[in-house]
Amino acid sequence: MRYLFILYLLVSTLFVNSQDLLTEDKAARYAGMALKCIHQEYPNKPGEVLGSDRDVKPVREYRPAFYGCFDWHSAVHGHWMLVKLLKKFPDSPDAAQIKEALSKNLRPENIAVEVQFFLDSNNRTFERPYGWAWLLKLAEELHTWDHPLAREWESVLQPLTDLIVSNYQDFLPKLVYPVRVGEHSNTAFGMAFALDYARTTQNKALEATIVTRARDFYLSDENCPISWEPSGFDFFSPCFTEAELMARVLPETEFSSWIHQFLPTRPDGGLAFLDEPARVGDRSDGKLVHLDGLNFSRAWAYAMIASKLEPGSREAFQQAAMHHIRHSLSAISDGNYAGEHWLATFAVYALYEMERLTE
C-alpha cells in the first residue's frame, strides 16, 4: 500500500506539473505567436513544384488558407494550436480574435483552392506525410469539439481532409520501406497522427491500412540504436517515434513484448531511454533549433510509451518526459522567427499529451 501511495503522489505531481506549465497567460502568449504567423506570408518557404511560368505567384493566391508561418505545415499546425487553446480557455481575452482569425482562413473558397493545389499533377505528394498528418490532427481536433464554430470549420475543411485521407490510402500500400529519419518524412509520425484521426472519426478503412502497414514496417524491429541519436537537425526521435506509433497499434500485452525487444536495457534491467535533452547551439538557426522540437516530441513519445508500461519503467519515462519539456520551454520566445513560428505547437501538444496520459 505504501508503494501504491508513493506511486500515486508521483503520477499526481507529473499531472499537476504539466497543467501548471500551460497557464492561461502562457497559452495567450503561444496563441499570440500563431495569430501573428498564420497571416504572415513572408519569409516563406513554399516547397511546391513549379510546372510553368504561370505557377510563379504569391503563395496566398494558391494556398489561401495556409499561407503563413513560413511553410504550409507550420500554418496548419498553428491553426491546430489555436483550436486546442480555444477549447481549453474558451473565455480567454483573445478568444474573439482567435475565432475571427480562424474564420478568415477556414472558408469554403479558400479550401477549394487548397484542394486544387493538391490535385495538381506536380504537387500530389506535397507535404507528404508531415503536413498531411497535421491536417488530419486539425480535423480531429475540430471533430472532438462540441461547438457550432467547430462544426462549421470541420465541414469547410472536409474536402481537403477527405483528399488527405485518400492520399494516405493510396500511398501507404505502395511504400515498401518506412522512412526512419528525424525530420518531416518520418513515416511513423505521419502514421501515428493519421491513426488518431481514423479512430476518432471511426474511419475503419484508414485504421486498417495504418495498422497493417505499421506491423509490416516495424513488428520485427529489434535493438534500436538509441545511442546514435540525435542527429544534428532532428525534431523527431527515429527510435521513440516508432515506439510511440507501436504503442498505439499493438495491444498492451503484445506491445510489452515488442518494446522489450526493440529498446536496449539499462544496467538495472529497465528499458533504456535518452535521459538528457538535446542541446541547441544557435536558436536563430532554423535547422539547429529543430532540436528544441525534438525535446518536445521525445516528451510526448515518452508519455505515450509510458502509458503502456509496467510501474517503475512507466514513472521513469514520465519523469524524463517532463525533464525534456522543461528544458526547452524557455526556447519559445517572441522575436526569433526560426523557432517562433512552430515550436509553441510542439510544446502545447507535448503538454496536452502529458496531461491526457497521466490522468
C-alpha positions in Angstrom: 0.0 0.0 0.0 2.8 2.4 0.8 4.3 1.8 -2.6 1.0 2.5 -4.3 0.6 5.7 -2.3 4.1 6.9 -3.4 3.3 6.0 -7.0 0.0 7.9 -6.8 1.9 11.0 -5.5 4.5 10.8 -8.2 1.9 10.5 -11.0 -0.2 13.2 -9.5 2.8 15.5 -9.4 3.5 14.9 -13.0 -0.1 15.7 -13.9 -0.1 18.9 -11.9 3.2 20.0 -13.3 2.1 19.5 -16.9 -1.0 21.6 -16.1 1.0 24.3 -14.3 3.2 24.7 -17.3 0.3 25.7 -19.6 -1.3 28.6 -17.7 -3.8 30.9 -19.3 -1.1 33.6 -19.5 1.3 31.2 -21.3 -1.5 30.0 -23.6 -2.2 33.6 -24.5 1.5 34.1 -25.4 1.6 30.9 -27.5 -1.7 31.9 -29.2 -0.3 35.3 -30.0 2.6 33.7 -31.9 0.2 31.7 -34.1 -2.1 34.7 -34.6 0.8 36.6 -35.8 2.2 34.0 -38.2 -0.9 32.4 -39.8 -1.4 35.7 -41.6 2.3 36.5 -42.1 3.2 35.4 -45.6 6.9 36.3 -45.6 9.5 35.0 -45.0 8.1 31.9 -46.8 9.4 28.5 -47.9 6.8 27.4 -50.4 8.1 23.9 -51.2 5.9 23.3 -54.3 7.0 22.1 -57.7 6.6 24.7 -60.4 5.1 23.4 -63.7 5.4 26.6 -65.7 5.8 30.4 -65.5 2.1 30.6 -64.6 2.9 29.0 -61.3 5.1 31.8 -60.1 2.8 33.9 -58.0 2.4 34.8 -54.3 1.7 31.9 -52.0 -1.5 33.4 -50.7 -3.0 33.0 -54.2 -2.7 29.2 -54.4 -2.7 28.4 -50.7 -5.1 31.0 -49.3 -6.0 29.1 -46.1 -2.5 28.0 -45.0 0.0 30.6 -46.5 1.6 31.9 -43.3 4.0 30.7 -40.7 7.0 30.3 -43.1 5.6 27.0 -44.6 2.4 25.2 -45.2 2.7 22.6 -42.4 3.5 25.2 -39.8 0.5 27.2 -40.8 -1.7 24.1 -40.5 -0.4 23.2 -37.0 -0.6 26.8 -36.0 -4.4 26.5 -36.7 -4.5 23.3 -34.7 -2.9 25.0 -31.7 -5.4 27.9 -31.8 -8.3 25.5 -31.9 -6.8 23.5 -29.0 -6.1 26.6 -26.8 -9.6 28.0 -27.6 -11.1 24.7 -26.4 -9.0 24.8 -23.2 -9.5 28.5 -22.5 -12.8 29.5 -24.1 -13.2 32.7 -22.1 -9.6 33.9 -22.7 -9.2 37.6 -23.6 -8.1 36.7 -27.1 -10.9 34.2 -27.8 -12.7 36.5 -30.1 -9.6 37.3 -32.1 -8.8 33.6 -32.5 -12.3 32.9 -33.8 -12.1 35.8 -36.2 -8.6 34.6 -37.5 -9.7 31.0 -38.0 -13.0 32.1 -39.7 -11.0 34.3 -42.1 -8.8 31.4 -43.3 -11.2 28.4 -43.0 -13.6 29.4 -45.7 -15.1 27.2 -48.4 -13.5 29.2 -51.3 -10.1 29.0 -49.6 -10.2 25.3 -49.0 -11.4 24.8 -52.6 -8.2 26.4 -53.8 -6.1 24.4 -51.4 -7.7 21.2 -52.8 -6.9 22.2 -56.4 -3.3 22.8 -55.5 -3.0 19.2 -54.1 -4.7 17.8 -57.2 -2.2 19.4 -59.5 0.0 16.7 -61.0 3.2 18.4 -59.9 2.1 18.6 -56.2 0.2 15.4 -55.4 3.0 14.5 -52.9 3.3 18.0 -51.4 3.9 17.8 -47.6 3.8 14.0 -47.5 3.5 12.9 -44.8 4.2 15.6 -42.2 1.8 18.2 -43.4 -0.8 15.6 -44.1 -0.5 14.4 -40.6 -1.1 17.8 -39.1 -4.0 18.5 -41.4 -5.7 15.3 -40.0 -4.8 16.4 -36.4 -6.5 19.7 -37.1 -9.6 17.9 -38.5 -9.6 15.5 -35.5 -9.4 18.5 -33.0 -12.4 20.1 -34.7 -14.3 16.8 -34.8 -14.0 16.4 -31.0 -15.1 19.9 -30.1 -18.8 20.3 -29.4 -19.2 23.9 -30.6 -21.1 25.4 -33.6 -17.9 27.0 -35.0 -16.1 23.7 -34.8 -18.9 22.1 -36.8 -18.7 24.9 -39.4 -14.9 24.7 -39.7 -14.9 20.9 -39.8 -17.4 21.0 -42.7 -15.4 23.6 -44.5 -12.2 21.6 -44.1 -13.8 18.3 -45.1 -12.9 18.3 -48.8 -9.2 18.7 -48.0 -9.4 16.2 -45.2 -11.0 13.7 -47.5 -8.3 14.2 -50.1 -5.5 13.7 -47.5 -7.2 10.5 -46.3 -7.4 9.3 -49.8 -3.8 10.2 -50.4 -2.8 8.1 -47.3 -4.8 5.2 -48.5 -3.1 5.3 -51.9 0.4 5.9 -50.6 0.9 3.5 -47.7 0.3 0.3 -49.6 3.0 1.4 -52.2 5.6 2.3 -49.6 7.9 -0.7 -49.5 10.2 0.5 -46.7 9.5 3.0 -43.9 11.4 6.3 -43.7 13.4 6.3 -40.5 14.7 9.9 -40.1 14.2 12.6 -37.5 12.6 15.2 -39.8 9.4 15.7 -41.9 9.4 12.5 -43.9 9.4 10.2 -40.8 6.8 7.5 -41.6 5.9 6.6 -38.0 5.0 10.1 -37.1 2.7 10.6 -40.0 1.0 7.2 -39.4 0.5 7.9 -35.7 -1.4 11.1 -36.3 -3.4 9.6 -39.2 -4.3 6.7 -36.9 -5.6 9.1 -34.2 -7.8 10.7 -36.8 -9.0 7.4 -38.2 -10.0 6.1 -34.7 -11.6 9.3 -33.6 -13.8 9.5 -36.8 -14.3 5.8 -37.0 -12.7 5.5 -40.4 -12.2 1.8 -40.3 -10.6 1.5 -43.7 -7.9 4.1 -42.9 -7.3 2.5 -39.5 -6.9 -1.0 -41.0 -4.4 0.3 -43.6 -2.3 2.0 -41.0 -2.3 -0.9 -38.5 -1.4 -3.4 -41.2 1.4 -1.3 -42.6 2.8 -0.4 -39.1 3.1 -4.2 -38.4 4.7 -4.7 -41.8 7.2 -2.0 -41.2 8.1 -2.3 -37.6 6.9 -5.5 -35.9 10.2 -7.4 -36.4 12.5 -4.4 -35.3 15.0 -5.1 -32.6 17.7 -3.2 -30.6 17.0 0.3 -31.9 20.3 2.2 -31.8 19.3 5.0 -29.4 22.9 5.9 -28.8 23.0 7.2 -32.4 20.5 9.9 -31.6 20.1 12.7 -32.0 21.2 13.7 -35.5 22.0 17.4 -35.8 18.7 18.6 -37.4 16.3 16.1 -35.7 12.9 17.2 -34.4 11.7 13.6 -34.1 13.5 10.6 -32.5 13.6 7.8 -35.1 13.5 5.2 -32.3 11.0 6.7 -29.9 8.6 8.0 -32.6 8.4 4.4 -33.9 7.8 3.1 -30.4 5.1 5.7 -29.9 3.3 4.5 -33.0 3.5 0.9 -31.9 2.1 1.8 -28.5 -1.0 2.9 -30.4 -1.1 0.0 -32.8 -0.4 -3.1 -30.6 -2.5 -4.4 -27.7 -0.9 -3.9 -24.4 0.5 -7.4 -23.9 1.9 -7.5 -27.4 3.4 -4.1 -27.0 5.1 -5.1 -23.8 6.8 -7.9 -25.6 7.7 -5.8 -28.6 9.2 -2.9 -26.7 11.5 -5.2 -24.7 13.0 -6.5 -27.9 13.0 -3.0 -29.5 14.8 -1.0 -26.8 18.0 -1.9 -25.1 18.0 -2.4 -21.4 19.7 -0.3 -18.7 22.2 -1.8 -16.2 19.4 -2.1 -13.7 17.3 -4.1 -16.2 14.9 -1.4 -17.0 14.2 -0.2 -20.5 16.7 2.3 -21.8 15.8 5.8 -22.9 17.6 9.1 -23.5 17.8 11.0 -20.2 19.3 14.2 -21.3 17.5 16.7 -23.6 19.1 17.7 -26.8 21.2 20.9 -26.8 20.9 23.7 -29.3 24.0 25.5 -30.5 22.2 28.5 -32.1 18.4 29.1 -31.8 18.5 31.7 -34.6 19.4 28.9 -37.0 16.2 27.4 -38.4 17.7 23.9 -38.7 19.6 23.8 -35.4 16.5 24.9 -33.4 14.9 21.7 -34.6 16.4 20.1 -31.5 14.1 22.0 -29.2 11.3 20.5 -31.1 13.0 17.1 -30.6 12.8 17.6 -26.9 9.0 18.2 -27.1 8.4 15.3 -29.5 10.5 13.0 -27.3 8.4 14.0 -24.3 5.1 13.2 -26.0 6.6 9.9 -27.3 7.8 9.0 -23.8 4.3 9.8 -22.4 2.6 7.5 -24.9 5.1 4.7 -24.3 4.9 5.1 -20.5 1.1 4.7 -20.7 1.7 1.1 -21.8 4.5 0.2 -19.5 4.6 -1.5 -16.1 5.1 0.6 -12.9 8.8 1.5 -12.5 9.5 1.9 -16.2 6.4 4.0 -16.5 7.5 6.6 -13.9 11.0 6.7 -15.3 9.7 7.6 -18.8 7.2 10.1 -17.4 9.9 11.9 -15.4 12.2 12.0 -18.5 9.3 13.5 -20.5 8.8 16.4 -18.0 12.6 16.9 -17.9 12.6 17.3 -21.7 9.6 19.7 -21.7 11.0 21.9 -19.0 14.4 22.1 -20.8 13.0 23.7 -24.0 10.0 25.7 -22.8 12.3 28.8 -22.3 13.3 28.5 -26.0 9.8 29.6 -27.1 10.3 33.3 -27.4 8.8 36.1 -29.3 11.0 37.8 -31.9 13.0 34.7 -33.1 11.0 33.6 -36.1 13.2 30.5 -36.7 11.5 28.8 -33.7 8.6 31.2 -33.0 6.5 30.1 -36.0 6.3 26.4 -34.9 7.8 25.5 -31.5 4.9 26.6 -29.4 2.8 24.0 -31.2 5.1 21.2 -30.3 5.2 22.4 -26.7 1.4 22.6 -26.4 1.0 19.1 -27.9 3.5 17.7 -25.5 1.9 19.3 -22.5 -1.6 18.0 -23.5 -0.3 14.5 -24.1 1.3 14.5 -20.6 -1.9 15.7 -19.1 -4.1 13.2 -21.0 -1.8 10.2 -20.5 -1.1 10.7 -16.8 -4.7 11.2 -15.7 
